[in-house]
Amino acid sequence: MKIISRLILVILAVSTTMLTTAPSASAAGFSRPEELVVKSEFVFKNFMADPNMAWFRDNVGKAKGILIIPQMLRGGFIVGGSGGSGVLLARDEKTGKWSYPAFYTIGSISLGFQIGADASELIFMIMTDKGLNAMLTTEFKLGGDISVAAGPVGGTAKVQIADVLAFGRSQGAYGGISVEGAVVAPRYAWNSSYYGRDVMPYDILIKQSVTNPQADPLRAALPPPVIKIRRRNVQTLGSI
């Protein structure tokens, strides 16, 4: 019984340590917003060139928004923690024009017997107004406040209906990528720093009232606007 009691104490101690330190992972990997923008462009281009991402490549231009997480760090023993930073760009419904990036963090804690660590590249396609509106709040939970599903990868994958479709590429000890329960929140300080004034996600994504030329290469990498051609009804008059 003493051995079991000690084991339980060790598990609780490790769990407490992971719970208190995991959020710091959300800021790990990038020290400046400019670095995150450059890395996001690189990751997006890799997804577009990946032969397994055919559905993503063909449909990403239809998304209402794209959240790119260049590095989602995950690792742990007994308690698994994950975290990362990313950029979100939204598409104007009328013009198809992509916004400049807004900065976000994503993090989660998952309990279970897990050993290993990895770094994943994630891209979320925001498919609905509900999903995009959630991005404008102070924080929200994937799978709680809005629905999330794995995006189709490969030739036989089926498309699932959800507010957000998650696509990922991962290497490491974990098999597969799970973002259910992850908390997403804006990085207000980085948004203000990047645009030189206090600015909210709504100003960046919906009003598109701020710009930063440093992000132009990223915006240029995104698919061009889809132009809908309206057909006019042509009435043919018969000869009189």
N, C-alpha and C positions, 0 to 999 in steps of 0.2 A: 504493500500500500504506500510506503514511503517513496518508492521509486516512481509510482504512478503520480503521486502528489507533486513530486519534483518536476516530472515531465510536464504536468499541467501548468506549473508555474513558469517553466521555460517557454512554453507555447504562448502563454499570456504576455510574457515579457517581450518576446519577438513580435507578437501581434501589435502590442502597444507602440513599439519602436517603429514598425512599418507604417502604422496609421498616422503617426506624427511626422514622419519624414517623407511619405509618399507625395504630398502636394508639391514639395520642392522640385520633384521631377518634372512638373509641368513647365518649369522655367529653364530646365536644363537643356544644354546643347546649343543655345544661341544667346549671345550677349547683347545683340543690337537688332532692331526690327529690320534693318536693311539686309542683314545676313539671312534672316528668315525668308524674306521675299525672294532673294536669289536662289536659295535652296528649294523653295516651293516651285519656282519656274523649272528647275532641273528635274524635280520629281514628277511634275505634271508631264513634261516632255517624255520621260521614261514610260509613264503609263500609256501615253498615246502611241508609243512605238512598240509596246508589248503585244505580241501576237495573241496572248490569252485575254487581252482586254478589248476584243473586237466590239462587244456590245457597248462598253463604256465609250469607246472612240466614236461609235456611230450615234450615240444618244446624249453625250455630255452637253452638246449645244442646246438641248431642250430643257436642261435643268434650270431652275429658278436661281440657284446659287451653287457655288462650289467651295467647299471647305477643304483645304490642303494641309495635311499634317505631315511634314517631311520626316519627322522622327518621333515615333511613339515609343518611349522607353518602358520596358516591362521586366520585372524580375522579382524573385523572392523565394523564401522557404517558409512553408506553412501559410503565410499571407502573401498574396501577390499584389503588387502595386503597379500602376501604369500612369503615365503622364506625358504630355507633349504640348507644344505650341504650334499654332497654324494661322493661316490667313484665309479669310472668306471674301469671295467676290460674288456680287449679285448681278443678275441680268435684267435690264430694264424691259418690261413687258411690251412697251410700245416701240422702242427703237432697236432693241436687241443689244444695246451698248452695255459692255461690262463695266462695273464700278471699279474704283481703286480698292485695294485690300483693306479690310478691317482685321485686327489682330485678336486672336482667341487662345484660350487654354482649354485643354481637355484632360481629365484625370478620373481615376476610379480606383477602388479597392475591391479585390475579390478574395474571399476566404476559401481555402481548400489546400490539399496536399499537393503543392507545386514546387518543383525544383528546376531552376534554370533562369535564363535571362535572354531577352532579345530586343531588337529594335525594329519597328515596323514602319513602313510608309503607308499612310492612309489618305484616301480622298473620299469625301462624302458628297454625293449628289443630292441637293435639296430639291425634292420633286413637287412639293405642295406649298400653298400659301401658309398653311399652318406651320410647316417646317421652317419657312423663312421668317415668319413672325416670331417664332421661338428664339431665333438668333438675335432678335432685337431686345430681348429681355436681359435682366441682370445675370441669370443663369438658368439652365434647364437640364433635365436628365433624359438621355437617349433611352428609349424603351419605356419611359415613364410618362413624361410630358408629351413626347411625340414618338411615333412608331419608327423603328429602324429595322432594316433587313439587310442581309448580305447581298451585294450586287452580283449579277450573273457573270461568271468567269468561265471561259472555255466555250466550246461549241454546243455542249449539251445542257448548260445551265438554264434554269427557268427564271423568268423575271417575277419578283415578288412585289406586291403592292405595299408601299410604306411611304411615310413622309420623307424619310431619308434612306438612301441606298449607300451602303458602305463598301468600298473597294480597298483591298490591302495587299501588300506584298511584304512578306516577313521571312527572316532567317534567324534561326536560333533553336532553343530547346523546346519551345512551345509549338504545338501543331495547330494551326488555324488562328484566326483573329476574332475576338469577341469584344464588342463595344457596348453591349447591353448594360445599362446602369451607369455608364460614364457621364460625368457632369461637364457641361460645356459652358464657358463664361467668357465675356469680353475682357481683353487686356486694355483697360482704359488708359493707363499711363503710356503704354506703347502707342496707342492710337493718337494721343495728344502729342507725343514726342515726334512721331513720324510726319504729322501734318502741321506741326508748329503752333498749334492752338488747341484749346479744349474742344473736343469733337466727340459726338456720340455715334454708335453704329448706324443709327437711322440716317444721320447726315452723310455718312460714307456710302452706305449701300443703297438706300432708297432715294434720297435727294440728290446723291452724287454731286455734292457741293464742294468737295475738296479733291485736290490732285497732288501727286508727287511723281515727277518724271522718272524717278528711280524704278517705279513699278511698271513703266510702259512695256518693257520686254516681257514681263509676266502676262500682262493683258493681251499683248500681241500673240502670245502662245495659245491663248484660248480660242475656241472655234468662233468664226465670224457669225454675225447675227443672221438668223433665219428670216429671210424676206418672204412674206406671204403675198402671193400675187392674186389679186381679186379678179375674177372673171366677170366681164360685163355681159349682160344679157343682150344679145344682138337679135333684133327682130327683122326677119326678112319679109319684105312686102311683095306680094305676088303682083304680076302684071295686071293692069286694069284693062 
